[in-house]
Amino acid sequence: MAKMIRKNYLMAPGPTPVPIDILLEGAKDTIHHRTPQYLKIQEKAIEGCKYLFQTENPVFILSSSGTGAMEAAVSNLVSKDDKIIVVNSGKFGERWLKLCKTFGGNVIEIKKDWGTAVTPEEIKETLDKNPDVKAVFTTLNETSTGGKHPIKEIAAVVKETSAVLVVDAISGLLALPLKMDEWGVDVVVTGVQKGFMMPPGIALISMSPKAMELVNKCTTPRFYFDLKAYAKNFPDSPYTPPVNLVYQLSKAVEMLKEEGIENIWERHRIMADATRAGVEALGLKFFAKDAGDVLTSVWVPEGIDGGKLVKYLRDEMGITVAGGQDHVKGKIMRIAHLGYMSQFDIIIVMSGLEMALNKFGYKTELGAGVKAVEEVLMREGV
Ligand SMILES: *Cc1c(COP(=O)(O)O)cnc(C)c1O
């Protein structure tokens, strides 16, 4: 093939593509953070975040990737030997587990098969047996599998107890419905490089009054992520905020608010339905039993090395999707439809996938996946 300029398509579950208007916002002059001019921008960003979290609680801006907010949640809520429940159905549930153990929690693990949802009954049963549990840690969308957990139903159970419910919504927020206040979720954490269409570097955490009470009582040593300091300074920051990223956040929430939360959820639902129809038409089998709309995980066909397939898509075609982790490394593929995606991005990834699979010896009719995607898009009227 002749040498050609290459265009890249980011279809991984984070980081996700960033719209040019948001990128340009970051190029603006850095101003001092202790000024009314800056505070106005941060306040706008926070107001937008509160809308997107569907909460009246404060949303704190942390200078870190998503895991920083996870660590903040644990180090501010879990005191040594506190009994806590962790739902583990993949790599990110496992991260809650590791964090909670790191900070001395007495962890009760609810382990589920990868891609399988925990049931509210399982949570209720565990809480009934352990009335002294302080917190329940779970995940909206388990990015390593594409599986989701029924947060609304879990919240209804946890709400009736003295425990707080903590949700890792790092990849799930905006792609799947989550109504923090209405559902009674106490703590929501996210990172902006996923549904928020931002470059990495900001994590967000929101806390209900019930959770803040626990924060105030928590005896675990912490400093940079001590949320008491963030609450005291709110909506200002205790330390230098990532000024230019906050400009970008302010722009991102403006764009997302303009679209409207219901429309954002619907956009992700349509992209997910189109992708699912496409891979199904190619004869691929779904990996997650309880899949959400963040990403589509599929088994790589027998006899094909998934690692090589993902590498080929990325290096030869410019399409970045994610492979599998741990025991499904090389065996599954994760196609994200998260954040700044249009219907034609789905067509591109499906077209690339068809060509790559054929190249690797998995014979499908060219255009079969694309056709199925187009049929869903036409039906949805997009
Ligand atoms: C991406 C992700 C994380 C980790 O976020 P980092 O920004 O890489 O620290 C944690 N949990 C879930 C569910 C994620 O999707």
The ligand as a Gaussian input file, in Angstrom:
#p B3LYP/6-31G(d) Opt

LIG

0 1
 C      -11.049000       4.137000      33.974000
 C      -11.624000       3.574000      35.200000
 C      -10.973000       3.666000      36.434000
 C       -9.581000       4.176000      36.589000
 O       -9.461000       5.471000      36.271000
 P       -8.024000       6.146000      36.070000
 O       -8.485000       7.459000      35.514000
 O       -7.259000       5.321000      35.096000
 O       -7.392000       6.261000      37.373000
 C      -11.615000       3.178000      37.560000
 N      -12.819000       2.613000      37.487000
 C      -13.466000       2.479000      36.314000
 C      -14.795000       1.818000      36.300000
 C      -12.891000       2.961000      35.138000
 O      -13.536000       2.820000      33.988000

